[in-house]
Amino acid sequence: MSGEHTVQNDDPVTERQSLSHAGPPPGSPAHSAAPVPVRRTLWQRAAKRTIDLVGASLLLILLAPLLLVIAAAVLVVDGRPILYPWRVLGEGARPFTGYKFRTMIRDADTVRERLAPGNEMRGPVFKMRADPRITPLGRILRRYSLDELPQLGSVLIGHMSLVGPRPVYPLEYAAFSDEQRRKLSVRPGVTCLWQISGRSEINDFEEWIRLDLRYIDEWSLRLDLEILLKTVPAVLSGRGAW
């Protein structure tokens, strides 16, 4: 959830131009080296999907008043757009668009170029503790991962799971090694081992990848349930949420 790397562009005009190529184009490294999906039994796939559908539906119903309050707050304090279209890669490096509550200024991408020297994450992702692009309200939403709640819609659609490695941006994926690309051999999730292990306090991308691959190799429904239960206190503590 919140605290992951961010490359957020809230300028609608720039977004339409720069994000129209959300998926890796044919012939690109990301396209030619798409990971082979992990094989699960029919029962395992059905059980995980059922948990996703039931869990996401219940959460959306229970959290509907909170979602409306957050949307109104973003509109009043920071203006439109309320939601940020999150164009990323999912299972098999297939592109999809998810949504988050907007937490950054509208020209976030252009400002990011000037902030590159301050990147605190080792690897092909950008992360900065005192990122000036984040609005005051956005900082509160990120601290408790409230900006991530609209991703429950992506779970219902089937682009994401409640638990799984976080999605990645196409340009980041193109810089991955073959081993790192295994991160997208399963459906990405709203929460993961990285989320409950300190989030942005883990500033080495190799360690982040190690946790993702551990999840993939050791996956079980029990592990999913354990991660879901540990996500609640991790989010409420705000630990590692930048």
C-alpha positions as CSV (number, residue, x, y, z in Angstrom):
1,M,0.0,0.0,0.0
2,S,1.3,3.5,0.6
3,G,4.9,4.2,0.9
4,E,5.9,2.5,-2.4
5,H,7.9,4.2,-5.1
6,T,5.9,6.9,-6.8
7,V,6.0,8.4,-10.3
8,Q,2.9,10.5,-10.2
9,N,1.7,12.8,-12.9
10,D,-1.4,14.7,-12.1
11,D,-1.4,17.0,-15.1
12,P,-4.2,15.5,-17.3
13,V,-2.6,16.8,-20.5
14,T,0.8,15.5,-19.7
15,E,-0.7,12.2,-18.5
16,R,-2.5,11.6,-21.8
17,Q,0.7,12.2,-23.7
18,S,3.2,10.4,-21.5
19,L,1.0,7.5,-20.3
20,S,-0.6,6.6,-23.6
21,H,2.3,4.1,-23.8
22,A,1.5,2.4,-20.5
23,G,2.3,-1.0,-21.7
24,P,5.8,-2.2,-22.9
25,P,5.9,-1.7,-26.7
26,P,6.7,-4.7,-28.9
27,G,10.4,-5.3,-29.1
28,S,11.1,-3.5,-25.8
29,P,13.0,-5.4,-23.0
30,A,9.8,-5.5,-20.9
31,H,7.8,-6.9,-23.8
32,S,10.3,-9.6,-24.9
33,A,11.0,-10.9,-21.4
34,A,7.6,-11.1,-19.9
35,P,7.6,-13.5,-16.9
36,V,6.0,-16.9,-17.2
37,P,2.9,-17.0,-14.8
38,V,3.2,-19.2,-11.8
39,R,1.1,-22.4,-12.1
40,R,-1.4,-23.0,-9.4
41,T,-4.1,-25.7,-9.1
42,L,-7.6,-24.9,-10.1
43,W,-8.6,-25.1,-6.4
44,Q,-5.9,-22.7,-5.3
45,R,-6.8,-20.1,-8.0
46,A,-10.5,-20.4,-7.2
47,A,-9.9,-20.1,-3.4
48,K,-7.7,-17.0,-3.8
49,R,-10.0,-15.3,-6.2
50,T,-13.0,-16.0,-3.9
51,I,-11.2,-14.4,-1.0
52,D,-10.3,-11.4,-3.2
53,L,-13.9,-10.9,-4.4
54,V,-15.5,-11.3,-0.9
55,G,-12.9,-9.3,0.9
56,A,-12.8,-6.4,-1.6
57,S,-16.6,-6.3,-1.8
58,L,-17.0,-6.2,2.0
59,L,-14.3,-3.6,2.4
60,L,-15.8,-1.3,-0.3
61,I,-19.2,-1.5,1.4
62,L,-17.8,-0.9,4.9
63,L,-15.5,1.9,3.9
64,A,-17.8,3.6,1.5
65,P,-18.5,6.6,3.9
66,L,-14.7,7.0,4.4
67,L,-14.1,6.9,0.7
68,L,-16.6,9.7,0.2
69,V,-15.1,11.8,2.9
70,I,-11.6,11.4,1.5
71,A,-12.8,12.3,-2.0
72,A,-14.5,15.4,-0.7
73,A,-11.4,16.4,1.2
74,V,-9.2,16.0,-1.8
75,L,-11.6,18.0,-3.9
76,V,-11.9,20.9,-1.4
77,V,-8.3,21.1,-0.3
78,D,-6.4,20.2,-3.5
79,G,-9.0,20.5,-6.3
80,R,-9.4,18.2,-9.3
81,P,-8.5,15.5,-10.2
82,I,-9.6,13.5,-7.2
83,L,-8.2,10.3,-8.4
84,Y,-4.8,9.6,-9.9
85,P,-4.8,7.1,-12.9
86,W,-2.1,4.6,-11.9
87,R,-0.9,3.0,-15.2
88,V,1.3,0.1,-14.3
89,L,2.1,-3.5,-15.2
90,G,0.4,-6.5,-13.7
91,E,0.7,-10.3,-14.0
92,G,2.7,-11.3,-17.1
93,A,3.8,-7.7,-17.5
94,R,0.3,-6.9,-18.9
95,P,-0.6,-3.2,-18.5
96,F,-3.6,-2.0,-16.6
97,T,-4.9,1.2,-15.0
98,G,-5.7,1.4,-11.3
99,Y,-6.6,4.4,-9.3
100,K,-5.4,6.1,-6.1
101,F,-6.6,9.2,-4.4
102,R,-4.4,12.1,-5.6
103,T,-1.7,13.0,-3.1
104,M,0.7,15.0,-5.3
105,I,0.8,18.3,-7.0
106,R,-0.3,18.3,-10.7
107,D,3.2,18.8,-12.2
108,A,4.7,16.0,-10.1
109,D,6.6,14.3,-13.0
110,T,8.4,17.5,-14.2
111,V,9.4,18.3,-10.7
112,R,10.7,14.7,-10.2
113,E,13.4,15.2,-12.7
114,R,15.0,17.9,-10.5
115,L,14.6,15.6,-7.4
116,A,16.5,12.6,-8.9
117,P,19.7,13.3,-7.0
118,G,17.8,13.0,-3.7
119,N,16.5,9.5,-4.4
120,E,16.8,7.4,-1.2
121,M,16.0,4.1,-2.8
122,R,18.8,2.0,-4.3
123,G,17.6,0.4,-7.6
124,P,15.4,1.3,-10.5
125,V,12.7,3.1,-8.4
126,F,12.4,6.6,-6.9
127,K,11.7,7.2,-3.3
128,M,12.3,10.4,-1.2
129,R,11.3,10.8,2.4
130,A,10.7,14.6,2.2
131,D,9.3,14.6,-1.3
132,P,8.1,18.2,-1.9
133,R,5.6,17.0,-4.5
134,I,3.3,15.5,-1.9
135,T,0.6,17.8,-0.6
136,P,-0.1,18.2,3.1
137,L,-3.3,16.3,2.8
138,G,-1.6,13.7,0.6
139,R,1.0,13.1,3.3
140,I,-1.7,12.2,5.8
141,L,-3.4,9.9,3.3
142,R,-0.1,8.2,2.6
143,R,0.9,7.7,6.2
144,Y,-2.1,5.5,6.7
145,S,-2.4,4.1,3.2
146,L,-5.8,5.7,2.7
147,D,-4.8,6.8,-0.8
148,E,-4.6,3.2,-1.8
149,L,-8.2,2.3,-1.0
150,P,-9.5,2.8,-4.6
151,Q,-7.3,-0.1,-5.6
152,L,-10.0,-2.4,-4.1
153,G,-11.8,-1.7,-7.4
154,S,-8.9,-3.2,-9.3
155,V,-9.2,-6.3,-7.1
156,L,-12.9,-6.7,-8.1
157,I,-12.1,-6.3,-11.8
158,G,-9.3,-8.9,-11.5
159,H,-6.3,-6.8,-12.3
160,M,-5.0,-7.1,-8.7
161,S,-5.3,-9.4,-5.7
162,L,-5.6,-8.4,-2.0
163,V,-2.2,-9.9,-1.5
164,G,0.7,-10.0,-3.9
165,P,3.8,-8.1,-5.1
166,R,3.2,-4.4,-5.9
167,P,2.7,-3.5,-9.6
168,V,5.5,-1.7,-11.4
169,Y,5.8,1.1,-13.9
170,P,6.8,0.1,-17.5
171,L,10.1,2.1,-17.5
172,E,11.1,0.5,-14.2
173,Y,10.3,-3.0,-15.4
174,A,12.4,-2.5,-18.5
175,A,15.4,-2.0,-16.2
176,F,14.7,-5.2,-14.2
177,S,17.0,-8.3,-14.4
178,D,15.4,-11.6,-15.4
179,E,15.2,-12.6,-11.8
180,Q,13.6,-9.3,-10.8
181,R,11.0,-9.8,-13.5
182,R,9.7,-12.8,-11.7
183,K,8.0,-10.3,-9.5
184,L,5.2,-10.1,-12.1
185,S,4.8,-13.9,-12.5
186,V,1.7,-13.6,-10.3
187,R,-1.2,-11.1,-9.9
188,P,0.0,-8.0,-8.1
189,G,-1.5,-7.1,-4.7
190,V,-2.7,-4.2,-2.6
191,T,-0.6,-5.5,0.3
192,C,2.5,-7.7,0.5
193,L,5.4,-8.8,2.6
194,W,7.1,-5.5,1.9
195,Q,4.1,-3.7,3.3
196,I,4.3,-5.5,6.7
197,S,8.1,-5.4,6.8
198,G,8.7,-1.7,7.1
199,R,7.7,-0.4,3.7
200,S,10.0,2.5,2.7
201,E,12.4,1.8,5.6
202,I,13.6,-0.9,3.2
203,N,15.6,1.3,0.9
204,D,17.3,-1.4,-1.1
205,F,15.3,-2.6,-4.1
206,E,17.1,-6.0,-4.0
207,E,15.7,-6.6,-0.5
208,W,12.2,-5.6,-1.7
209,I,12.5,-8.0,-4.6
210,R,13.7,-10.7,-2.2
211,L,10.6,-10.4,-0.2
212,D,8.4,-10.5,-3.3
213,L,10.1,-13.6,-4.6
214,R,9.9,-15.2,-1.2
215,Y,6.1,-14.6,-1.3
216,I,5.8,-16.2,-4.7
217,D,7.9,-19.2,-3.9
218,E,6.3,-19.9,-0.5
219,W,2.7,-18.9,-1.4
220,S,-0.2,-20.4,0.4
221,L,-3.6,-19.3,1.4
222,R,-2.4,-19.3,5.0
223,L,0.4,-16.9,4.1
224,D,-2.1,-14.6,2.4
225,L,-4.3,-14.6,5.5
226,E,-1.3,-13.9,7.8
227,I,-0.2,-10.9,5.6
228,L,-3.8,-9.5,5.6
229,L,-4.0,-9.7,9.4
230,K,-0.5,-8.1,9.8
231,T,-1.4,-5.3,7.4
232,V,-3.9,-3.7,9.7
233,P,-1.4,-2.9,12.5
234,A,1.3,-2.1,10.0
235,V,-0.9,0.5,8.3
236,L,-2.2,2.0,11.6
237,S,1.4,2.4,12.9
238,G,2.3,4.4,9.8
239,R,5.8,2.8,9.9
240,G,7.8,3.4,6.8
241,A,5.0,5.3,5.1
242,W,6.4,8.3,3.2
